[in-house]
Amino acid sequence: MEPQDNDKLTVTKAISAHEEAEAALADMVRNFPEHRCAEMIARVQQNLSELRGMAAAPADP
């Protein structure tokens, strides 16, 4: 596997993990409204935005 392919796979895995975390936190908010997870959700969403930007960027030659 080429290094850039490995990097792309790593970013894709990180995106998937963050999407799962976002969904889990949203479930927790629905099931336990007294929990205040807004800050955690915001951080996960910010990380997702950055990771998606990395995934969309052209690979370094």
Biopython code that builds the backbone (N, CA, C, O; Angstrom):
import numpy as np
from Bio.PDB.StructureBuilder import StructureBuilder

atoms = [
    (1, "MET", "N", (0.849, -1.172, 0.000)),
    (1, "MET", "CA", (0.000, 0.000, 0.000)),
    (1, "MET", "C", (0.897, 1.238, 0.000)),
    (1, "MET", "O", (1.864, 1.325, 0.756)),
    (2, "GLU", "N", (0.557, 2.181, -0.855)),
    (2, "GLU", "CA", (1.307, 3.431, -0.934)),
    (2, "GLU", "C", (1.072, 4.267, 0.328)),
    (2, "GLU", "O", (-0.003, 4.195, 0.924)),
    (3, "PRO", "N", (2.068, 5.058, 0.739)),
    (3, "PRO", "CA", (1.897, 5.874, 1.949)),
    (3, "PRO", "C", (0.671, 6.787, 1.895)),
    (3, "PRO", "O", (-0.029, 6.940, 2.896)),
    (4, "GLN", "N", (0.404, 7.398, 0.731)),
    (4, "GLN", "CA", (-0.757, 8.291, 0.644)),
    (4, "GLN", "C", (-2.065, 7.514, 0.763)),
    (4, "GLN", "O", (-3.053, 8.042, 1.273)),
    (5, "ASP", "N", (-2.081, 6.255, 0.293)),
    (5, "ASP", "CA", (-3.270, 5.415, 0.461)),
    (5, "ASP", "C", (-3.490, 5.102, 1.936)),
    (5, "ASP", "O", (-4.621, 5.110, 2.422)),
    (6, "ASN", "N", (-2.401, 4.828, 2.637)),
    (6, "ASN", "CA", (-2.478, 4.545, 4.069)),
    (6, "ASN", "C", (-2.973, 5.777, 4.832)),
    (6, "ASN", "O", (-3.789, 5.663, 5.746)),
    (7, "ASP", "N", (-2.470, 6.955, 4.447)),
    (7, "ASP", "CA", (-2.912, 8.197, 5.090)),
    (7, "ASP", "C", (-4.403, 8.420, 4.865)),
    (7, "ASP", "O", (-5.124, 8.793, 5.791)),
    (8, "LYS", "N", (-4.863, 8.194, 3.640)),
    (8, "LYS", "CA", (-6.285, 8.380, 3.324)),
    (8, "LYS", "C", (-7.142, 7.396, 4.119)),
    (8, "LYS", "O", (-8.208, 7.759, 4.617)),
    (9, "LEU", "N", (-6.679, 6.157, 4.238)),
    (9, "LEU", "CA", (-7.402, 5.155, 5.017)),
    (9, "LEU", "C", (-7.480, 5.572, 6.481)),
    (9, "LEU", "O", (-8.523, 5.420, 7.117)),
    (10, "THR", "N", (-6.392, 6.091, 7.013)),
    (10, "THR", "CA", (-6.358, 6.542, 8.401)),
    (10, "THR", "C", (-7.359, 7.672, 8.630)),
    (10, "THR", "O", (-8.090, 7.666, 9.620)),
    (11, "VAL", "N", (-7.392, 8.638, 7.718)),
    (11, "VAL", "CA", (-8.337, 9.756, 7.842)),
    (11, "VAL", "C", (-9.771, 9.246, 7.727)),
    (11, "VAL", "O", (-10.650, 9.690, 8.466)),
    (12, "THR", "N", (-10.007, 8.321, 6.809)),
    (12, "THR", "CA", (-11.350, 7.751, 6.641)),
    (12, "THR", "C", (-11.798, 7.040, 7.911)),
    (12, "THR", "O", (-12.953, 7.169, 8.318)),
    (13, "LYS", "N", (-10.900, 6.296, 8.538)),
    (13, "LYS", "CA", (-11.229, 5.622, 9.799)),
    (13, "LYS", "C", (-11.532, 6.641, 10.896)),
    (13, "LYS", "O", (-12.459, 6.450, 11.684)),
    (14, "ALA", "N", (-10.759, 7.715, 10.947)),
    (14, "ALA", "CA", (-10.983, 8.753, 11.956)),
    (14, "ALA", "C", (-12.337, 9.427, 11.745)),
    (14, "ALA", "O", (-13.049, 9.709, 12.709)),
    (15, "ILE", "N", (-12.690, 9.684, 10.490)),
    (15, "ILE", "CA", (-13.997, 10.278, 10.191)),
    (15, "ILE", "C", (-15.105, 9.354, 10.672)),
    (15, "ILE", "O", (-16.058, 9.799, 11.312)),
    (16, "SER", "N", (-14.982, 8.084, 10.368)),
    (16, "SER", "CA", (-15.990, 7.106, 10.777)),
    (16, "SER", "C", (-16.137, 7.069, 12.298)),
    (16, "SER", "O", (-17.253, 7.050, 12.819)),
    (17, "ALA", "N", (-15.023, 7.060, 12.996)),
    (17, "ALA", "CA", (-15.060, 7.023, 14.462)),
    (17, "ALA", "C", (-15.731, 8.277, 15.024)),
    (17, "ALA", "O", (-16.503, 8.192, 15.978)),
    (18, "HIS", "N", (-15.440, 9.435, 14.439)),
    (18, "HIS", "CA", (-16.056, 10.672, 14.912)),
    (18, "HIS", "C", (-17.550, 10.704, 14.599)),
    (18, "HIS", "O", (-18.337, 11.210, 15.398)),
    (19, "GLU", "N", (-17.946, 10.169, 13.447)),
    (19, "GLU", "CA", (-19.373, 10.097, 13.125)),
    (19, "GLU", "C", (-20.106, 9.206, 14.125)),
    (19, "GLU", "O", (-21.223, 9.516, 14.539)),
    (20, "GLU", "N", (-19.474, 8.100, 14.510)),
    (20, "GLU", "CA", (-20.070, 7.213, 15.512)),
    (20, "GLU", "C", (-20.166, 7.914, 16.864)),
    (20, "GLU", "O", (-21.168, 7.779, 17.567)),
    (21, "ALA", "N", (-19.131, 8.659, 17.225)),
    (21, "ALA", "CA", (-19.148, 9.390, 18.494)),
    (21, "ALA", "C", (-20.246, 10.447, 18.493)),
    (21, "ALA", "O", (-20.944, 10.626, 19.491)),
    (22, "GLU", "N", (-20.396, 11.141, 17.380)),
    (22, "GLU", "CA", (-21.437, 12.161, 17.265)),
    (22, "GLU", "C", (-22.823, 11.533, 17.443)),
    (22, "GLU", "O", (-23.668, 12.077, 18.155)),
    (23, "ALA", "N", (-23.048, 10.406, 16.803)),
    (23, "ALA", "CA", (-24.336, 9.712, 16.918)),
    (23, "ALA", "C", (-24.575, 9.228, 18.347)),
    (23, "ALA", "O", (-25.685, 9.344, 18.865)),
    (24, "ALA", "N", (-23.544, 8.691, 18.978)),
    (24, "ALA", "CA", (-23.682, 8.200, 20.350)),
    (24, "ALA", "C", (-23.998, 9.343, 21.313)),
    (24, "ALA", "O", (-24.835, 9.196, 22.204)),
    (25, "LEU", "N", (-23.331, 10.472, 21.134)),
    (25, "LEU", "CA", (-23.611, 11.625, 21.995)),
    (25, "LEU", "C", (-25.030, 12.149, 21.767)),
    (25, "LEU", "O", (-25.709, 12.534, 22.719)),
    (26, "ALA", "N", (-25.472, 12.164, 20.524)),
    (26, "ALA", "CA", (-26.840, 12.602, 20.228)),
    (26, "ALA", "C", (-27.849, 11.665, 20.888)),
    (26, "ALA", "O", (-28.860, 12.118, 21.424)),
    (27, "ASP", "N", (-27.575, 10.361, 20.849)),
    (27, "ASP", "CA", (-28.447, 9.391, 21.526)),
    (27, "ASP", "C", (-28.475, 9.646, 23.027)),
    (27, "ASP", "O", (-29.532, 9.585, 23.656)),
    (28, "MET", "N", (-27.319, 9.929, 23.589)),
    (28, "MET", "CA", (-27.241, 10.164, 25.024)),
    (28, "MET", "C", (-28.068, 11.395, 25.406)),
    (28, "MET", "O", (-28.756, 11.390, 26.427)),
    (29, "VAL", "N", (-28.000, 12.432, 24.597)),
    (29, "VAL", "CA", (-28.779, 13.641, 24.875)),
    (29, "VAL", "C", (-30.272, 13.329, 24.822)),
    (29, "VAL", "O", (-31.039, 13.809, 25.657)),
    (30, "ARG", "N", (-30.683, 12.526, 23.839)),
    (30, "ARG", "CA", (-32.107, 12.164, 23.731)),
    (30, "ARG", "C", (-32.558, 11.302, 24.911)),
    (30, "ARG", "O", (-33.662, 11.480, 25.425)),
    (31, "ASN", "N", (-31.717, 10.383, 25.332)),
    (31, "ASN", "CA", (-32.089, 9.450, 26.399)),
    (31, "ASN", "C", (-31.909, 10.028, 27.797)),
    (31, "ASN", "O", (-32.624, 9.655, 28.727)),
    (32, "PHE", "N", (-30.965, 10.927, 27.938)),
    (32, "PHE", "CA", (-30.667, 11.522, 29.243)),
    (32, "PHE", "C", (-30.556, 13.036, 29.079)),
    (32, "PHE", "O", (-29.450, 13.577, 29.069)),
    (33, "PRO", "N", (-31.691, 13.722, 28.951)),
    (33, "PRO", "CA", (-31.665, 15.161, 28.672)),
    (33, "PRO", "C", (-30.925, 15.986, 29.723)),
    (33, "PRO", "O", (-30.497, 17.107, 29.447)),
    (34, "GLU", "N", (-30.776, 15.441, 30.910)),
    (34, "GLU", "CA", (-30.079, 16.202, 31.950)),
    (34, "GLU", "C", (-28.576, 16.305, 31.682)),
    (34, "GLU", "O", (-27.904, 17.181, 32.225)),
    (35, "HIS", "N", (-28.052, 15.406, 30.842)),
    (35, "HIS", "CA", (-26.635, 15.484, 30.479)),
    (35, "HIS", "C", (-26.437, 16.627, 29.502)),
    (35, "HIS", "O", (-27.208, 16.800, 28.557)),
    (36, "ARG", "N", (-25.428, 17.378, 29.736)),
    (36, "ARG", "CA", (-25.124, 18.497, 28.845)),
    (36, "ARG", "C", (-23.906, 18.111, 28.009)),
    (36, "ARG", "O", (-22.760, 18.232, 28.442)),
    (37, "CYS", "N", (-24.191, 17.652, 26.820)),
    (37, "CYS", "CA", (-23.135, 17.155, 25.935)),
    (37, "CYS", "C", (-22.850, 18.111, 24.788)),
    (37, "CYS", "O", (-22.102, 17.771, 23.872)),
    (38, "ALA", "N", (-23.431, 19.295, 24.827)),
    (38, "ALA", "CA", (-23.298, 20.228, 23.705)),
    (38, "ALA", "C", (-21.834, 20.536, 23.394)),
    (38, "ALA", "O", (-21.450, 20.598, 22.226)),
    (39, "GLU", "N", (-21.019, 20.728, 24.423)),
    (39, "GLU", "CA", (-19.607, 21.045, 24.186)),
    (39, "GLU", "C", (-18.883, 19.874, 23.535)),
    (39, "GLU", "O", (-18.072, 20.066, 22.629)),
    (40, "MET", "N", (-19.178, 18.661, 23.997)),
    (40, "MET", "CA", (-18.544, 17.480, 23.399)),
    (40, "MET", "C", (-18.978, 17.320, 21.950)),
    (40, "MET", "O", (-18.156, 17.035, 21.079)),
    (41, "ILE", "N", (-20.271, 17.504, 21.693)),
    (41, "ILE", "CA", (-20.772, 17.386, 20.323)),
    (41, "ILE", "C", (-20.119, 18.442, 19.438)),
    (41, "ILE", "O", (-19.733, 18.148, 18.307)),
    (42, "ALA", "N", (-19.994, 19.654, 19.935)),
    (42, "ALA", "CA", (-19.364, 20.727, 19.158)),
    (42, "ALA", "C", (-17.914, 20.389, 18.831)),
    (42, "ALA", "O", (-17.457, 20.641, 17.716)),
    (43, "ARG", "N", (-17.184, 19.818, 19.794)),
    (43, "ARG", "CA", (-15.786, 19.437, 19.539)),
    (43, "ARG", "C", (-15.703, 18.333, 18.494)),
    (43, "ARG", "O", (-14.859, 18.378, 17.598)),
    (44, "VAL", "N", (-16.585, 17.341, 18.611)),
    (44, "VAL", "CA", (-16.594, 16.239, 17.644)),
    (44, "VAL", "C", (-16.918, 16.783, 16.255)),
    (44, "VAL", "O", (-16.290, 16.388, 15.273)),
    (45, "GLN", "N", (-17.895, 17.688, 16.169)),
    (45, "GLN", "CA", (-18.262, 18.258, 14.874)),
    (45, "GLN", "C", (-17.123, 19.089, 14.291)),
    (45, "GLN", "O", (-16.904, 19.068, 13.080)),
    (46, "GLN", "N", (-16.398, 19.817, 15.130)),
    (46, "GLN", "CA", (-15.240, 20.587, 14.657)),
    (46, "GLN", "C", (-14.164, 19.642, 14.135)),
    (46, "GLN", "O", (-13.578, 19.884, 13.080)),
    (47, "ASN", "N", (-13.906, 18.571, 14.871)),
    (47, "ASN", "CA", (-12.925, 17.583, 14.417)),
    (47, "ASN", "C", (-13.354, 16.959, 13.096)),
    (47, "ASN", "O", (-12.530, 16.764, 12.202)),
    (48, "LEU", "N", (-14.647, 16.645, 12.970)),
    (48, "LEU", "CA", (-15.164, 16.078, 11.722)),
    (48, "LEU", "C", (-14.929, 17.032, 10.560)),
    (48, "LEU", "O", (-14.524, 16.611, 9.476)),
    (49, "SER", "N", (-15.182, 18.299, 10.782)),
    (49, "SER", "CA", (-14.979, 19.299, 9.737)),
    (49, "SER", "C", (-13.517, 19.323, 9.291)),
    (49, "SER", "O", (-13.228, 19.353, 8.095)),
    (50, "GLU", "N", (-12.607, 19.311, 10.250)),
    (50, "GLU", "CA", (-11.179, 19.319, 9.930)),
    (50, "GLU", "C", (-10.758, 18.033, 9.219)),
    (50, "GLU", "O", (-9.988, 18.076, 8.260)),
    (51, "LEU", "N", (-11.259, 16.902, 9.685)),
    (51, "LEU", "CA", (-10.916, 15.625, 9.054)),
    (51, "LEU", "C", (-11.449, 15.553, 7.627)),
    (51, "LEU", "O", (-10.762, 15.070, 6.726)),
    (52, "ARG", "N", (-12.668, 16.031, 7.425)),
    (52, "ARG", "CA", (-13.230, 16.025, 6.069)),
    (52, "ARG", "C", (-12.431, 16.946, 5.153)),
    (52, "ARG", "O", (-12.265, 16.656, 3.968)),
    (53, "GLY", "N", (-11.941, 18.045, 5.694)),
    (53, "GLY", "CA", (-11.066, 18.928, 4.919)),
    (53, "GLY", "C", (-9.779, 18.225, 4.533)),
    (53, "GLY", "O", (-9.294, 18.368, 3.411)),
    (54, "MET", "N", (-9.230, 17.468, 5.467)),
    (54, "MET", "CA", (-8.014, 16.697, 5.173)),
    (54, "MET", "C", (-8.286, 15.665, 4.091)),
    (54, "MET", "O", (-7.458, 15.458, 3.204)),
    (55, "ALA", "N", (-9.441, 15.017, 4.162)),
    (55, "ALA", "CA", (-9.784, 13.979, 3.189)),
    (55, "ALA", "C", (-9.985, 14.574, 1.804)),
    (55, "ALA", "O", (-9.689, 13.928, 0.799)),
    (56, "ALA", "N", (-10.488, 15.803, 1.745)),
    (56, "ALA", "CA", (-10.762, 16.441, 0.459)),
    (56, "ALA", "C", (-9.516, 17.065, -0.162)),
    (56, "ALA", "O", (-9.475, 17.312, -1.367)),
    (57, "ALA", "N", (-8.505, 17.317, 0.659)),
    (57, "ALA", "CA", (-7.282, 17.953, 0.160)),
    (57, "ALA", "C", (-6.518, 16.988, -0.739)),
    (57, "ALA", "O", (-6.501, 15.781, -0.499)),
    (58, "PRO", "N", (-5.893, 17.529, -1.770)),
    (58, "PRO", "CA", (-5.093, 16.651, -2.628)),
    (58, "PRO", "C", (-3.914, 16.069, -1.853)),
    (58, "PRO", "O", (-3.349, 16.716, -0.972)),
    (59, "ALA", "N", (-3.562, 14.858, -2.194)),
    (59, "ALA", "CA", (-2.446, 14.177, -1.521)),
    (59, "ALA", "C", (-1.131, 14.830, -1.914)),
    (59, "ALA", "O", (-0.961, 15.277, -3.048)),
    (60, "ASP", "N", (-0.211, 14.882, -0.971)),
    (60, "ASP", "CA", (1.131, 15.386, -1.267)),
    (60, "ASP", "C", (1.837, 14.390, -2.171)),
    (60, "ASP", "O", (1.750, 13.180, -1.962)),
    (61, "PRO", "N", (2.542, 14.907, -3.186)),
    (61, "PRO", "CA", (3.259, 13.966, -4.083)),
    (61, "PRO", "C", (4.421, 13.302, -3.414)),
    (61, "PRO", "O", (5.111, 12.494, -4.035)),
]
sb = StructureBuilder()
sb.init_structure("model")
sb.init_model(0)
sb.init_chain("A")
sb.init_seg("    ")
for serial, (resi, resn, name, xyz) in enumerate(atoms, 1):
    if name == "N":
        sb.init_residue(resn, " ", resi, " ")
    sb.init_atom(name, np.array(xyz, "f"), 0.0, 1.0, " ", f" {name:<3s}", serial, name[0])
structure = sb.get_structure()
